[in-house]
């Protein structure tokens, strides 16, 4: 469930992202632990769904969103193991009939199950994640389709569990967060075929929900990421340089994020993803015998996809506030060199057994030798 990457990409992950570092009964915390009126609650970290560039296609609404901050609750609602029962399988449903008691059932064989009853833990906060929209779910996640967007609607067959996982965060420093497989349902029960394992989440941990992948960012890690204000300043700085189409000689400009990603605008930069040369949109150079998107770059004659450039707007997916100098291939999302190279070397879950590098902003599979390309802009002739 928690992916820490393979040894081949361990170095950038360690240096850039990882640093050591249904409600239960309410138990009042000591006054010194709770946020005072007007104070911001302590943040444990943030969960970001990969494949969305700042918000869901239909907009972030309530518990269904592309990003969720986990903060200390007014009152602890965590649970911890208490009593263990070894029983015959037919008696499981009867033993789990108490909705006021959280419990997990492990099926060890056809005639043997283990039930672990859980009791309230005043030292932790619990957050539940899944596809279900019931009240006990804090973060509602739907399947992500490659290329951006969610598989929504009644006809879409989801592969994400209704109660996918739960995260327990220590209410005291260093505020360690641990993830557990499966979540408690409306009856406060979990049924598992095997025992679940706990994992300490670190900055940069990836959580595979078999249909969507979540990124865990700690407060310390987010301090190294750019802010939305910095991303906007970079967009304005790039536009102030007045890049030009080397053939049409028109001035290019990245559109404002407030405009949304609709059809490319007439000043939108386009790129040949094999070479990185940036142009304005034009209709020549088509090589339809190689595919509908194949174009020949008029500067270097390389043939490949020709796509509009879109700035990455989900700041939590960025490793540094570096300039937008690289684009993912073939989707055209733009970010810093450090961010582009990191994600191009990070295999993400695809299905149940495969892994493939993908653009973190839209989920499109990366292609080409490096998965990203350095952008080559032409400045104004004057």
C-alpha positions in Angstrom: 0.0 0.0 0.0 2.8 2.5 0.9 5.3 2.8 -1.9 8.8 4.1 -0.9 10.3 3.7 -4.4 13.0 1.3 -5.6 16.8 1.7 -5.0 17.3 3.3 -8.4 15.3 6.4 -7.4 16.1 6.2 -3.7 18.7 9.0 -3.8 16.5 11.8 -5.1 13.6 10.7 -2.9 15.6 10.6 0.3 17.3 14.0 -0.3 14.3 15.8 -1.7 11.1 14.5 -0.1 11.9 12.2 2.9 12.9 13.7 6.2 13.0 11.8 9.6 10.9 13.4 11.0 -17.4 7.1 12.9 -16.3 8.9 15.9 -15.0 7.2 19.0 -16.0 8.4 22.5 -14.9 11.9 23.1 -12.1 12.5 25.6 -11.2 16.1 26.4 -7.5 16.9 25.9 -5.6 19.1 28.3 -6.0 22.9 27.5 -2.4 23.1 26.6 -2.8 20.6 23.8 -5.8 22.1 22.0 -5.6 25.2 19.7 -6.8 28.3 21.5 -9.4 30.5 19.9 -7.9 32.3 16.9 -5.0 29.9 16.7 -4.4 27.6 13.7 -4.7 23.9 14.6 -1.5 21.8 14.4 -1.2 20.3 10.9 0.0 16.7 10.7 0.4 16.8 6.9 -1.4 16.8 3.6 -2.7 14.2 1.2 -2.6 15.0 -2.5 -4.3 12.9 -5.2 -1.9 12.5 -8.2 -3.3 13.3 -11.6 -5.1 16.6 -10.8 -3.6 20.0 -11.4 -4.8 21.9 -8.4 -8.4 20.7 -8.1 -10.9 18.1 -9.4 -12.3 18.5 -12.9 -15.7 19.2 -11.3 -14.2 21.4 -8.6 -13.3 20.6 -5.0 -16.4 20.3 -2.9 -16.5 19.2 0.8 -14.8 15.9 1.4 -14.4 15.2 -2.3 -11.3 17.1 -3.3 -7.9 16.7 -4.8 -6.0 17.7 -1.6 -6.8 17.4 2.1 -4.9 18.8 5.1 -4.9 16.6 8.2 -4.9 18.7 11.4 -5.3 17.9 15.0 -8.9 17.4 16.0 -10.6 19.3 18.9 -11.0 15.9 20.6 -9.0 12.7 20.0 -10.9 10.0 18.0 -8.2 7.4 17.5 -8.5 3.8 18.5 -6.0 1.1 19.7 -6.1 -2.7 20.1 -7.7 -3.9 23.3 -9.2 -7.5 23.5 -8.4 -10.4 21.1 -10.9 -13.2 20.5 -10.3 -16.5 18.7 -13.6 -17.8 17.5 -15.2 -20.1 14.8 -16.1 -18.3 11.6 -19.9 -18.7 11.8 -19.9 -16.7 15.1 -18.1 -13.7 13.5 -21.2 -11.8 12.6 -22.7 -12.3 16.0 -19.6 -11.1 17.7 -19.4 -8.0 15.6 -23.0 -6.9 16.2 -22.0 -4.1 18.7 -21.9 -0.9 16.6 -20.4 1.0 19.5 -17.3 -1.2 19.5 -14.6 -0.8 16.8 -13.3 -4.3 15.8 -11.3 -6.0 13.1 -11.9 -9.6 12.0 -9.0 -11.6 10.5 -10.0 -14.8 8.6 -7.2 -17.3 9.1 -9.0 -20.4 7.8 -12.5 -21.6 6.9 -13.2 -22.4 10.6 -11.0 -20.0 12.4 -11.1 -16.2 12.8 -9.5 -13.7 15.1 -11.4 -10.6 16.3 -9.5 -7.7 17.7 -11.7 -5.3 19.7 -10.4 -1.7 19.7 -10.9 0.9 22.4 -10.6 4.7 22.3 -7.1 6.2 22.2 -6.9 9.7 23.6 -3.3 10.1 22.2 -4.2 9.8 18.4 -6.5 11.2 15.8 -7.9 9.0 13.1 -8.7 9.9 9.5 -10.5 7.6 7.1 -10.1 7.5 3.3 -12.2 5.7 0.7 -14.8 5.8 -2.0 -17.8 5.8 0.3 -19.5 9.1 1.0 -20.7 7.9 4.5 -20.0 10.2 7.4 -17.1 8.3 8.8 -15.0 8.9 5.6 -13.0 12.1 5.9 -11.5 12.1 2.4 -13.7 10.7 -0.5 -11.4 9.5 -3.3 -12.6 8.4 -6.8 -10.6 6.6 -9.5 -8.2 8.7 -11.5 -8.0 8.2 -15.3 -4.7 8.6 -17.1 -4.5 12.0 -18.7 -6.4 13.7 -15.9 -9.9 13.6 -14.6 -11.9 11.2 -12.5 -13.9 8.2 -13.6 -17.3 9.6 -12.4 -20.9 8.7 -13.0 -23.0 5.6 -12.3 -21.5 3.7 -15.3 -17.9 4.0 -14.0 -16.7 0.8 -12.3 -14.5 1.8 -9.4 -11.6 -0.2 -8.2 -11.1 1.8 -5.0 -12.5 0.2 -1.8 -15.4 2.0 -0.1 -13.3 2.0 3.1 -9.8 2.0 1.7 -7.5 2.9 4.6 -7.1 4.9 7.7 -4.4 7.1 9.1 -3.6 7.5 12.8 -1.6 10.6 13.8 0.0 11.1 17.2 -1.4 14.2 18.9 2.0 15.0 20.5 5.3 15.8 18.9 6.8 14.6 16.6 3.2 14.0 15.3 4.0 10.6 13.7 1.4 9.5 11.1 0.8 5.8 10.5 -1.3 4.2 7.8 -3.4 1.0 8.1 -5.1 -1.1 5.4 -8.9 -0.8 5.3 -11.2 1.5 7.2 -14.0 1.0 9.7 -17.5 0.8 8.1 -20.8 2.2 9.3 -20.9 -0.6 11.9 -17.4 0.1 13.2 -16.1 -3.1 11.7 -13.3 -4.2 9.4 -13.1 -7.6 7.7 -9.7 -8.7 6.4 -8.4 -11.9 4.9 -4.9 -11.2 6.2 -3.5 -9.0 9.0 -2.9 -5.4 8.1 0.5 -3.8 8.7 1.2 -0.3 10.0 3.6 2.0 8.2 5.0 5.3 9.3 4.4 7.9 6.6 7.3 10.1 5.6 7.4 13.1 3.4 7.0 11.8 -0.1 5.3 8.5 0.7 3.0 7.2 -2.0 -0.2 5.5 -1.1 -1.7 3.1 -3.7 -5.5 2.8 -3.4 -5.8 0.6 -6.5 -7.4 3.2 -8.7 -5.8 6.4 -7.3 -2.4 7.3 -5.8 -2.0 9.7 -2.9 1.1 11.6 -2.0 1.8 12.4 1.7 3.5 15.7 2.4 4.7 16.8 5.8 4.6 20.4 7.0 8.4 20.5 6.7 8.3 19.1 3.2 5.7 21.7 2.1 8.0 24.5 3.3 10.4 23.5 0.5 7.6 23.5 -2.1 6.6 26.7 -3.9 3.5 28.6 -2.8 0.7 29.4 -5.2 1.9 33.1 -5.1 5.4 32.0 -6.2 3.9 29.9 -9.0 1.9 32.9 -10.2 5.0 35.1 -10.0 6.9 32.7 -12.1 4.2 32.7 -14.7 4.2 36.5 -14.9 8.0 36.5 -15.1 8.0 34.0 -18.0 5.4 36.1 -19.8 7.4 39.3 -19.1 10.3 37.8 -21.1 8.1 38.0 -24.2 9.0 34.6 -25.7 8.3 34.5 -29.4 7.3 31.8 -31.9 10.5 31.4 -34.0 8.5 31.0 -37.2 5.4 33.1 -36.8 7.2 35.7 -34.6 4.1 36.1 -32.5 4.5 36.8 -28.7 3.6 33.8 -26.5 2.1 33.8 -23.0 1.0 31.3 -20.4 -2.7 31.8 -19.6 -3.8 32.6 -16.1 -4.8 29.6 -13.9 -8.1 31.5 -13.2 -9.0 30.9 -16.8 -9.0 27.2 -16.3 -7.8 24.5 -18.7 -10.2 24.8 -21.6 -9.2 25.2 -25.3 -5.6 26.6 -25.7 -5.6 30.4 -26.2 -4.2 32.1 -29.3 -1.0 33.1 -27.4 -0.5 29.7 -25.8 3.0 28.2 -26.1 3.2 24.8 -27.9 6.1 22.4 -27.8 7.6 19.7 -29.9 8.2 17.2 -27.1 11.0 15.4 -28.8 13.3 18.4 -29.1 11.8 21.0 -26.7 11.5 23.8 -29.3 8.6 26.1 -28.2 6.3 27.7 -30.9 3.0 29.3 -31.3 0.2 27.1 -32.7 0.5 26.4 -36.5 -1.0 23.8 -38.8 2.0 22.8 -40.9 4.5 20.0 -40.6 1.9 17.2 -40.1 3.1 13.6 -40.5 -0.2 11.8 -40.4 1.5 8.6 -41.6 3.0 8.4 -38.1 -0.1 9.5 -36.2 -2.6 12.4 -35.8 -0.4 14.3 -33.3 2.9 13.8 -35.1 4.5 17.0 -36.4 7.9 17.9 -37.8 9.8 20.7 -36.0 10.7 23.4 -38.5 13.9 24.2 -36.6 15.5 20.7 -36.2 13.3 18.5 -38.3 12.6 16.0 -35.5 9.2 14.4 -35.7 7.1 13.9 -32.7 4.0 15.0 -30.7 3.2 18.7 -30.8 1.2 19.8 -27.7 0.2 23.0 -25.8 2.1 23.8 -22.7 0.3 24.0 -19.3 1.8 25.2 -16.1 1.7 22.8 -13.2 -0.5 24.4 -10.5 -0.5 21.9 -7.7 2.3 23.3 -5.6 2.5 20.2 -3.3 3.7 18.1 -6.2 6.8 20.4 -6.7 10.1 19.8 -5.1 11.4 23.3 -5.3 10.4 26.8 -6.4 12.7 26.6 -9.5 11.7 28.3 -12.8 9.3 26.4 -15.2 12.0 25.1 -17.5 10.9 21.5 -18.3 7.8 19.8 -19.6 6.6 16.3 -19.3 6.3 14.2 -22.4 3.8 13.8 -24.0 1.2 15.9 -22.0 3.1 19.2 -21.9 2.7 20.1 -18.2 5.5 22.5 -17.1 7.5 22.6 -13.9 11.1 23.0 -12.6 13.9 20.8 -13.8 14.2 19.2 -10.3 10.5 18.3 -10.1 10.4 17.0 -13.7 13.4 14.7 -13.3 12.1 13.4 -9.9 8.7 12.3 -11.2 10.2 11.0 -14.5 12.2 8.6 -12.3 9.4 7.6 -10.0 7.4 4.5 -11.1 3.7 4.9 -10.1 1.2 2.1 -9.7 -0.6 1.1 -12.9 -3.3 -1.6 -12.3 -2.5 -4.2 -9.7 0.9 -5.4 -10.8 2.5 -2.8 -13.1 4.4 0.4 -12.5 5.0 3.3 -14.9 6.2 6.8 -14.6 3.5 9.4 -15.1 2.9 13.1 -15.0 1.8 14.0 -11.5 -0.4 16.8 -12.7 -2.6 14.8 -15.1 -1.6 11.1 -14.7 -0.6 10.6 -18.3 2.1 8.0 -18.9 5.5 9.5 -19.7 7.2 8.6 -23.0 10.5 9.1 -24.6 14.0 8.4 -23.2 13.7 10.7 -20.2 10.0 11.3 -19.8 10.6 15.1 -19.9 12.2 17.7 -22.1 14.0 21.0 -21.5 12.1 23.9 -23.1 13.8 26.0 -25.6 12.2 29.5 -25.9 13.2 32.2 -28.4 13.4 35.7 -26.9 12.0 38.8 -28.7 14.1 40.0 -31.7 14.1 43.6 -30.4 
